[in-house]
Amino acid sequence: MSLRTARTLAIAYHLAMAFFVTWPGMIPFARIRPLVLGLPFSMAWIAGWIVGSVVVLVLLDRVERAHRDGGDG
């Protein structure tokens, strides 16, 4: 994957995250039931986006490290 594509996808994910954890993107998911791992659904929804953000940033770091070490950048 190219460095530009990886950065664009990471930015797109974080923009989507910003929308879906704030108003009005949170409205369809702002409920208490069902409980997910003991958390209200709305809290689990936000936690899922945060975990996804960590995954995206780790993958972006791997792509950037490969380009930096390989001299492709």
Backbone as ProteinMPNN parsed JSONL, in Angstrom:
{"seq_chain_A": "MSLRTARTLAIAYHLAMAFFVTWPGMIPFARIRPLVLGLPFSMAWIAGWIVGSVVVLVLLDRVERAHRDGGDG", "coords_chain_A": {"N_chain_A": [[0.848, -1.172, 0.0], [0.504, 2.218, -0.756], [2.081, 5.058, 0.747], [0.67, 7.453, 0.696], [-1.966, 6.55, 0.249], [-2.403, 5.069, 2.599], [-2.264, 7.089, 4.546], [-4.422, 8.683, 3.733], [-6.59, 6.918, 4.129], [-6.42, 6.606, 6.912], [-6.978, 9.211, 7.76], [-9.588, 9.454, 6.759], [-10.897, 7.49, 8.295], [-10.667, 8.605, 10.875], [-12.081, 10.984, 10.579], [-14.633, 9.941, 10.085], [-14.984, 8.694, 12.535], [-15.037, 10.936, 14.242], [-17.465, 12.016, 13.456], [-19.315, 9.932, 14.071], [-19.204, 9.625, 16.839], [-20.132, 11.889, 17.957], [-22.774, 14.37, 18.163], [-24.613, 14.844, 15.165], [-24.278, 12.2, 14.543], [-24.253, 10.245, 16.495], [-26.819, 9.826, 17.348], [-28.514, 7.574, 16.366], [-27.371, 5.527, 17.839], [-27.426, 6.075, 20.503], [-28.331, 4.683, 23.079], [-29.261, 2.654, 25.906], [-29.695, -0.11, 26.17], [-28.842, -2.811, 24.01], [-26.726, -4.328, 26.536], [-23.247, -4.364, 26.215], [-20.644, -6.32, 26.862], [-21.099, -5.603, 29.495], [-21.268, -2.866, 29.367], [-23.209, 0.068, 28.656], [-24.846, 0.363, 25.476], [-24.25, 2.721, 23.999], [-21.874, 3.594, 25.168], [-20.196, 1.424, 24.651], [-20.17, 1.633, 21.908], [-18.667, 3.978, 21.451], [-16.264, 3.173, 22.662], [-15.562, 1.1, 20.939], [-14.964, 2.51, 18.581], [-12.71, 3.872, 19.477], [-10.91, 1.777, 20.0], [-10.713, 0.838, 17.38], [-9.434, 3.047, 16.288], [-6.906, 2.873, 17.455], [-5.978, 0.534, 16.227], [-5.946, 1.361, 13.519], [-3.986, 3.382, 13.65], [-1.725, 1.908, 14.421], [-1.407, 0.259, 12.174], [-0.939, 2.239, 10.241], [1.486, 3.209, 11.215], [3.118, 0.992, 10.728], [3.113, 0.927, 7.902], [4.285, 3.413, 7.348], [6.787, 3.021, 8.576], [7.812, 0.948, 6.997], [8.105, 2.28, 4.544], [9.898, 4.257, 5.295], [12.174, 2.774, 6.145], [12.67, 1.273, 3.891], [13.296, 3.134, 1.995], [11.526, 4.111, 0.133], [10.189, 6.441, 0.208]], "CA_chain_A": [[0.0, 0.0, 0.0], [1.311, 3.436, -0.809], [2.04, 5.894, 1.943], [-0.421, 8.42, 0.513], [-3.23, 5.832, 0.45], [-2.521, 4.742, 4.017], [-2.579, 8.325, 5.268], [-5.782, 9.092, 3.355], [-7.524, 6.025, 4.811], [-6.393, 6.93, 8.333], [-7.707, 10.474, 7.923], [-11.009, 9.166, 6.524], [-11.403, 6.776, 9.47], [-10.788, 9.504, 12.017], [-13.191, 11.896, 10.305], [-15.857, 9.167, 10.334], [-15.065, 8.524, 13.991], [-15.46, 12.208, 14.827], [-18.893, 12.167, 13.179], [-20.152, 8.909, 14.696], [-19.202, 9.663, 18.305], [-20.69, 13.172, 18.369], [-24.075, 14.646, 17.586], [-25.806, 14.019, 15.112], [-23.969, 10.816, 14.167], [-24.445, 9.34, 17.632], [-28.252, 9.706, 17.658], [-29.078, 6.218, 16.242], [-26.686, 4.583, 18.713], [-27.508, 6.588, 21.869], [-29.302, 3.935, 23.878], [-28.629, 1.902, 26.981], [-29.781, -1.544, 25.872], [-28.352, -3.933, 24.801], [-25.443, -4.173, 27.197], [-22.149, -5.01, 25.499], [-19.596, -6.558, 27.856], [-21.471, -4.887, 30.702], [-21.342, -1.427, 29.118], [-24.341, 0.504, 27.839], [-24.505, 0.301, 24.055], [-23.623, 3.963, 23.519], [-20.495, 3.628, 25.65], [-19.476, 0.398, 23.892], [-20.018, 2.175, 20.556], [-17.532, 4.898, 21.488], [-15.07, 2.38, 22.955], [-15.219, 0.386, 19.708], [-14.294, 3.452, 17.677], [-11.384, 4.162, 20.019], [-10.086, 0.593, 19.719], [-10.452, 0.884, 15.943], [-8.451, 4.098, 16.046], [-5.594, 2.322, 17.818], [-5.611, -0.402, 15.162], [-5.616, 2.148, 12.328], [-2.719, 4.072, 13.857], [-0.65, 0.902, 14.392], [-1.209, -0.116, 10.769], [-0.311, 3.383, 9.581], [2.88, 3.227, 11.64], [3.833, -0.068, 10.0], [3.293, 1.348, 6.514], [5.277, 4.49, 7.328], [8.091, 2.453, 8.9], [8.278, 0.209, 5.807], [8.54, 3.263, 3.556], [11.077, 4.951, 5.809], [13.295, 1.842, 6.154], [12.921, 0.811, 2.523], [13.74, 4.228, 1.145], [10.559, 4.34, -0.939], [9.386, 7.603, 0.496]], "C_chain_A": [[0.898, 1.241, 0.0], [1.107, 4.255, 0.461], [0.883, 6.887, 1.87], [-1.786, 7.769, 0.756], [-3.45, 5.518, 1.915], [-2.894, 5.98, 4.828], [-3.992, 8.798, 4.979], [-6.824, 8.234, 4.062], [-7.57, 6.309, 6.315], [-7.157, 8.219, 8.61], [-9.204, 10.242, 7.754], [-11.624, 8.448, 7.722], [-11.629, 7.743, 10.631], [-11.86, 10.58, 11.8], [-14.532, 11.201, 10.535], [-16.059, 8.976, 11.834], [-15.564, 9.8, 14.65], [-16.956, 12.433, 14.601], [-19.73, 11.203, 14.015], [-20.078, 8.856, 16.219], [-19.688, 11.006, 18.836], [-22.079, 13.333, 17.75], [-23.876, 15.192, 16.189], [-25.526, 12.553, 14.783], [-24.223, 9.804, 15.256], [-25.913, 9.041, 17.898], [-28.791, 8.281, 17.475], [-28.495, 5.211, 17.236], [-26.75, 4.99, 20.183], [-28.629, 5.881, 22.622], [-28.549, 3.1, 24.906], [-28.608, 0.41, 26.665], [-29.486, -1.78, 24.415], [-27.042, -3.584, 25.502], [-24.397, -4.953, 26.404], [-20.981, -5.11, 26.47], [-19.843, -5.743, 29.126], [-21.571, -3.38, 30.546], [-22.636, -1.091, 28.385], [-23.909, 0.597, 26.372], [-23.794, 1.552, 23.571], [-22.165, 4.059, 23.971], [-19.641, 2.6, 24.91], [-19.227, 0.873, 22.458], [-18.793, 3.104, 20.485], [-16.233, 4.138, 21.747], [-14.617, 1.599, 21.721], [-14.504, 1.282, 18.708], [-12.888, 3.775, 18.163], [-10.433, 2.992, 19.778], [-9.741, 0.544, 18.236], [-9.414, 1.929, 15.587], [-7.038, 3.621, 16.372], [-5.104, 1.379, 16.722], [-5.183, 0.355, 13.905], [-4.258, 2.826, 12.482], [-1.532, 3.107, 13.88], [-0.368, 0.488, 12.952], [-0.544, 1.012, 9.987], [1.168, 3.475, 9.956], [3.694, 2.164, 10.909], [4.096, 0.323, 8.556], [4.354, 2.441, 6.439], [6.678, 3.972, 7.646], [8.661, 1.688, 7.708], [8.784, 1.169, 4.744], [9.804, 4.0, 3.998], [12.306, 4.04, 5.743], [13.678, 1.376, 4.745], [13.405, 1.889, 1.585], [12.799, 4.531, 0.001], [9.863, 5.695, -0.8], [9.972, 8.893, 0.187]], "O_chain_A": [[1.922, 1.283, 0.682], [0.088, 4.143, 1.143], [0.201, 7.13, 2.865], [-2.657, 8.364, 1.391], [-4.558, 5.681, 2.426], [-3.755, 5.909, 5.705], [-4.687, 9.265, 5.882], [-7.83, 8.753, 4.544], [-8.639, 6.258, 6.923], [-7.9, 8.306, 9.587], [-10.004, 10.775, 8.522], [-12.745, 8.759, 8.122], [-12.668, 7.697, 11.289], [-12.478, 11.033, 12.763], [-15.453, 11.786, 11.105], [-17.178, 9.085, 12.336], [-16.427, 9.748, 15.526], [-17.636, 12.982, 15.468], [-20.737, 11.601, 14.601], [-20.832, 8.103, 16.834], [-19.66, 11.237, 20.045], [-22.498, 12.528, 16.919], [-22.965, 16.006, 16.034], [-26.455, 11.746, 14.747], [-24.392, 8.619, 14.971], [-26.221, 8.085, 18.61], [-29.486, 7.802, 18.371], [-29.079, 4.148, 17.446], [-26.176, 4.305, 21.03], [-29.728, 6.414, 22.779], [-27.346, 2.874, 24.78], [-27.593, -0.254, 26.879], [-29.886, -0.942, 23.607], [-26.339, -2.656, 25.101], [-24.649, -6.079, 25.976], [-20.397, -4.096, 26.854], [-18.902, -5.254, 29.752], [-21.924, -2.684, 31.498], [-23.109, -1.888, 27.574], [-22.747, 0.875, 26.073], [-22.832, 1.458, 22.809], [-21.318, 4.555, 23.229], [-18.488, 2.876, 24.578], [-18.198, 0.553, 21.865], [-17.987, 3.01, 19.559], [-15.212, 4.426, 21.122], [-13.417, 1.454, 21.485], [-13.546, 0.858, 18.062], [-11.973, 3.935, 17.355], [-9.281, 3.195, 19.394], [-8.605, 0.241, 17.872], [-8.603, 1.722, 14.684], [-6.09, 3.93, 15.65], [-3.935, 1.429, 16.337], [-4.167, 0.021, 13.295], [-3.465, 2.841, 11.541], [-0.448, 3.452, 13.408], [0.792, 0.379, 12.556], [0.326, 0.757, 9.154], [2.006, 3.784, 9.109], [4.833, 2.414, 10.516], [5.185, 0.079, 8.036], [5.224, 2.405, 5.569], [7.654, 4.431, 7.053], [9.859, 1.768, 7.437], [9.798, 0.894, 4.103], [10.666, 4.324, 3.181], [13.375, 4.487, 5.326], [14.846, 1.122, 4.452], [13.878, 1.59, 0.488], [13.202, 5.134, -0.993], [9.025, 6.043, -1.631], [9.341, 9.927, 0.407]]}, "name": "protein", "num_of_chains": 1, "seq": "MSLRTARTLAIAYHLAMAFFVTWPGMIPFARIRPLVLGLPFSMAWIAGWIVGSVVVLVLLDRVERAHRDGGDG"}
